Amino acid sequence: DIKVFPPENMGEKQRRRWQRQAFFYGLARFILAAGDPKKIVEGKNAMIYGIIALFVLVSIVGIISFFQRSLGTDTYTPAVQIYLPRV
């Protein structure tokens, strides 16, 4: 069986990868269920958990980014800056 929640020591990239894998694992179980009601429910639940986890991650990143910009502690600098000529 697949674990529903990822380990706590994962980085953000690994966590996003885990969420996509959980969603597609649920999708595959749903498609391959072949009419078995128990497997269909398990596949749906895995897909729902994957979507919820993705929503939570995106929300947390957005909230943290909002507070960083509000407090002036945003340290993001783009690797490449593009300057376009003004017309």
C-alpha positions, 0 to 999 in steps of 0.5 A: 500500500502507498503511504498517504502522507510524505515523510517530514524530511522531504524538500519542496521538490521531492514533496511536489514529486510525491504529490504528483506520483500520489495523484497518478497512482490513484488515477492508475488504480482507478482505471485498472480497478475493472469494476471492483468497488473497493479499488475504485474507492482507493483510487479516488481517495489517492487522487483526492489526497494528491490534489489536496496536498498540492493545494496545501503546498501552493497555498503555504508557498503563496502565504509565505511569499506574501508575508515576505514581500509585505515585510520587505524580506523577499530575497528573490533575485532572478538569475537572468534579468532581461531589459527590453527597449522602450518604444 
